Amino acid sequence: MTIAENNTGEQTPATLVTFADPWRPTREQNRTTSESRPRRSISRSRSHRLSVGGDSIHTVRSGISTDATLPIGFRTLSLQLDGAHNAEVVASKAEQHVAKKAKQQAKGTDFETVDFHKTSVNELYQRLATHPTKGLDQHAAVKRLQQDGLNVLPSRRPNYAKKLFGYVFGGFCSILWIGVIIFFICWKPLGGNNPQPYNLGLAVLVMIVIFLQAGFSAFQDWSTAKTMNAILDMLPSDAMVLRNGNFVTTKASQLVAGDIVRLIVGDKVPADMRLTNTSGDIRFDRAAMTGESEEVEGATECTDKNMLETKNMALMGTLVTNGSAVGVVVLTGGKTVMGGIALATASVKEKPTSIQREISHFVKIIICLTVILASLLLFTWIGWLRVKHFDYMNVPAMLNDVMGCVVAFIPEGMPVGVALTLMMIARRMKAADVLPKSLTTVEMLGCVQVICSDKTGTLTRNQMTVTSVGFVDSLLTADDAQAALLNQAGTKALSDLRRAALLCNEASFDPETIDKPIAERTIQGNPTDGAILRFADATESPPSSAVRSAHPQLAQIPFNSKNKFALTLHETGVADGGSCLAIIKGAPDVLLPRCTSYISHTDGIMHAFDAEAKTRLSSLQNKLSRNAERVIMLCQRDYTLASSPNRNMEQELLENCLSNLTIIGVVGIFDPPRPEAKYTVETCRRAGIRFFMMTGDFGLTGAAIARQIGIFSGEAEPDTYATIETRRSSSDATGEKQVQYSSTSLLLEGIEISRLADDDWTVVTGYQEIVFGRCSPEHKLTIINELQKRGFSTAVTGDGVNDSPALKAADVGVAMVNGSDVALEAADLVLLGNFDKIIDGIRLGRLVFQNLQKVISYLLPAGSWSEIWPVILNVFFGVPLPLSSFLMIIICVFTDLFLSLSLIMEQEEFDLLSQPPRNTKKVSIIPHHNATFEPELIFVYFKDHLINLKIYLQSYLFIGVLETLSAHAMFFLYYWRQAGIPPRALFFCFERCQAGIHGYNGAQMAALNTTGQSVYFVTLVILQIGNILSIRNKRLSILQADPFRRQRRNPWLLLAACISVGIAVFVTEVPGIQRLFGTAHVPWEFWLIPIPLALGILCLDEARKAVVRTWPKGLLARVAW
């Protein structure tokens, strides 16, 4: 502990950036190897959703009212408040009344008057009645919690009036309201002195449909929010807080003012805190508040009068991206800066999800078709029917036909089916330990074409063990090195290596397990340091504590993913005029250029690090790397400080202490692959997904692990940057672009990534198997951007801070639940279980898309195509209307709806993961083998829409035509069998049918038509049962996947079929319905005849599937859905 001078000039105890500290925070991945500390994050940083306790908010950049309590001059702030939807906050300075109201209602903080950042540390401790080394006692913490409340962000009440308006008038409901108005007009005043109750009944029925849909939408929103909140609550938010003299893990929501909290890299700041101790490289990401991605430096001194700009304040919701710190909580919950923002925001505008965009695309097509056909009907009536057949169709009848056209084209049950499908799949994902943060992620994961995964902790177990100890002139196993040290037979090089391993090490043993054998002790710190600590502590000659006591730490530069080394400065224990011992640990390829000598293991003498020694050490590194070992080099040097140790010495060490290094040796650390990693890679490849590795380790280490888990499938050496460079030179010489590649595997190092030209990336992104070694966060981001630029949908998996930029940029970011807060914050989806859970996510993501296609494909034939043709025959061919508007609505909203909902419960077909992912981009480049089996790249320009041309062909021109012909045949058959009227007599009948034909008067013809319409309706209901039995399998025969076998059992289908038939019976047989809506009793034979017709549709579609399976590349297979 050293004495530092604060900004007020007082002498206060302080643990410096670079200074040793008995309770100094550990760094990234500061979790135990056997039990990970649970963490929580709510959403992606591109739409940051910050969480404390159980509440959460979203953030994007927007303005804050000038009347808010935030001080003038602070950066633009913004946020989002919806817990289940991807919403953007759009705040306008003109909407000042929102901020005024928030200011009036909230017990906010006036940030212009607070002085926590200006007060001395000792005075702050006194003001908050806390102790710098003991913290609060539990009794005081509980009392303050009761007084101040939970440390959670305040939430705004939703605009229920706006939501209600959207439920009632949004989507298809806006068009249905036009129908209500028209039906009311047809009733009165167009009904004259004898208004038809039928028109009034239709108006009321459509209103009931609207309110049912609105009620369901409200319920679905509530249920979805509840489901998503339950998912998010499974990611607990914790903090390391000093209570009763010990650091303990507690829920962030339980923090109170005066708590002393430890922050490490990867953490999310749980409250507004005054920093009291920091490492020299502490950095915060305030993008969640400012919208700016630049990191902000942390310090212990006040640097600005404005609390929001000073560097000694850590603000709630910001992320620790580098270094570590300790701070005292000064503000919690709604009193924090983020709490003030939450109350000062204006309106919330939802961003459409990919599914919503697809539905909007479909709705636009439907509306265009509706307007075109309705306009054609109207102009035909005005220009022809009103002139040639004046008595055939009056204004109410014409308007009824137009609305019949509208009702026919709009699948009213589709929004319900889509919403329920997404919700059910989200629940299935939750049950499978795959937690999506929004419904968008549910479907998007099924579209992924390339997965780029971090190695350590994701593909490997993150359980590291030192297996080799190497020197320039020898190589030992870890057991042999430990035996030599135990027997005091170790050389100077081996002794120096153990000393360096103990001194330049941020890991420690958990005091509660210190009495256990070393292998069973719990490690506090990152796994790499933990492995080195276990190795060095296994020998007690001299004891580890004695080594550390003899060389107190003076300063430190912690490891980070950019520098790839760590440095510690220690006292030598000898009075030699201020000379210090510097220990440097890091990647060999980073430190080798800085080395000038090495200690020989053979004679213990220091030798010059010449070309021969460099060759031997490089060979040693390659040998260990090919054994999948992470190689860490340990170096040392003597260094004399230019001045006494202080907080600003980091730059001095970086400039002067990283040259003329002496190599002590290297350690090889093995991190075994996860047992499920190989299965995951193989399954992804079978599903048409390429699996790449992006690792910060040496490329050869990554390649060795890649071979073990199947990312590299062959034994041949992979292509390298030299291969790409040779191809580029050849291309420049011939003037032709080279897009072909000769092997399926590629190994690139991080330094080579920055050298790739745009044409090189086109070739690189076409490889089937790639390992990117020595990747920095910037390299990972570049890789994702280049893949996306070429049309690939990407997913990134990772658990560390260095993965967060790529996690944000990817189409789907996937984090492990034991990852850092920064990674969890950036990800779209969190895996609670093993890594192979991502396969469940992909399967369910594809299932939701497939089931949605099935739902829509089922709804279109009867609910659209077979309903529009009766209107066309009635207007253009003079046939009595085969299907009334009332029965059209019943089909769309009731009989079809229940059967379509049963499709939501469908399990996946066996080939779901054997098909390639769908293309969500307009352009995509895919690898392909030509006729001579040479790999080449093919550009694909098609985007796979949810409702594509294949579905239109299947639903309209195949199933739709069959159902339309069958239903019309039943309609004409009824006329012929019941009244002896042949079909030809009904065509071009126009007004003659109303007067009477074939000996029947107008009333009798009307009665015949009423029953004929009911026959048409009943026929469609039964035909749709045959359709759903067929549509539930895209490729499989019903004999392979019937609804009764265990694998594809769907009892809901049988129940839904019974309900649909029951509704048909109710509509056609209840006298009150018959009188009001013009339905009639259907003779029993017309209930039976459609059954073989439904089986015929099933058999014809079975024949289509058989042809597609037999000739998968034939014409029918290309156009079949």
Secondary structure, 3 states (H helix, E strand, C coil): CEEEECCCCCEEEECCCCCCCCCCCCCCCCCCCCCCCCCCCCCCHHHEEEEECCEEEEECCCCCCCCCCCCCCCCCCCCECCCCCCEEEECCCCCHHHHHHHHHHCCCCCCCCCCCCCCCHHHHHHHCCCCCCCCECHHHHHHHHHHHCCCCCCCCCCCHHHHHHHHHHCCCHHHHHHHHHHHHHHHCCCCCCCCCHHHHHHHHHHHHHHHHHHHHHHHHHHHHHHHHHHHHCCCCCEEEEEECCEEEEEEHHHCCCCCEEEEECCCECCCEEEEEEECCCCEEECHHHHCCCCEEECCCCCCCCCCCCCCCEECCCCEEEECEEEEEEEECHHHCHHHHHHHHCCEEEECCCHHHHHHHHHHHHHHHHHHHHHHHHHHHHHHHHHHHCCCCCCHHHHHHHHHHHHHHHCCCCHHHHHHHHHHHHHHHHHHCCEEECCHHHHHHHHHCCEEEECCCCCCECCCCEEEEEEECCEEEEHHHHHHHHHCCCCCHHHHHHHHHHHHCCCCEECHHHCCCCHHHCCEECCHHHHHHHHHHHCCCCCCHHHHHHHCCEEEEECCCCCCCEEEEEEECCCCCCCEEEEEEEECHHHHHHHEEEEECCCCCCEEECCHHHHHHHHHHHHHHHHCCEEEEEEEEEEEECCCCCCCCCHHHHHHHCCCCEEEEEEEEEECCECCCHHHHHHHHHHCCCEEEEECCCCHHHHHHHHHHHCCCCCCCCCECHHHHHHHHHHHHHHCCCCCCCCCCEEEEEHHHHCCCCHHHHHHHCCCCEEEEECCCHHHHHHHHHHHHHCCCCEEEEECCHHHHHHHHHCCEEEEECCCCHHHHHHCCEEECCCCCHHHHHHHHHHHHHHHHHHHHHHHHHHHHHHHHHHHHHHHHCCCCCCCCHHHHHHHHHHHHHHHHHHHHCCCCCCCHHHCCCCCCCCCEEEEEECCCCCEEEEEECCCCCCCCHHHHHHHHHHHHHHHHHHHHHHHHHHHHHHHCCCHHHHCCCCHHHHHCCCCCCHHHHHHHHHHHHHHHHHHHHHHHHHHHHHHCCCCCCCCCCCCCCCCCCCHHHHHHHHHHHHHHHHHHHCHHHHHHHCCCCCCCHHHHCHHHHHHHHHHHHHHHHHHHHHCCCCHHHHHCC
